[in-house]
Amino acid sequence: MSPKTKRKVETICLLSGIWFIVALPLPWIINDPDVSQQQLTVIIQMVALISIPFVALAVAWTLKPELTHNS
């Protein structure tokens, strides 16, 4: 793997990791005993689905940085 490709892969992994680490623990911030396990599962699924476009944008902008420039 070339150094440029390796750096891109590392950047993509870092961005994805940061996003999921920040986004997925959100349900546990609300430490409410009235919240059921089923509700927490739904919240986790919603946060994960919402995260997908942001991770995809990070990957696209890492692979094709010219997409971020205005003409």
FENCOR-V9181 format. One record per backbone hydrogen bond with DSSP energy under -1.0 kcal/mol. NH is the residue of the N-H (numbers start at 1). CO is the residue of the C=O. Records with the same first field share a line. If there is no record, write none. Layout:
NH=CO, CO
//
This chain:
6=2
7=3
8=4
9=5
10=6
11=7
12=8
13=9
14=10
15=11
16=12
17=13
18=14
19=15
20=16
21=17
22=18
23=19
24=20
26=23
28=25
29=26
31=29
32=30
35=32
40=36
41=37
42=38
43=39
44=40
45=41
46=42
47=43
48=44
49=45
50=46
51=47
52=48
55=51
56=52
57=53
58=54
59=55
60=56
61=57
62=58
63=59
64=60
67=64
68=65
//
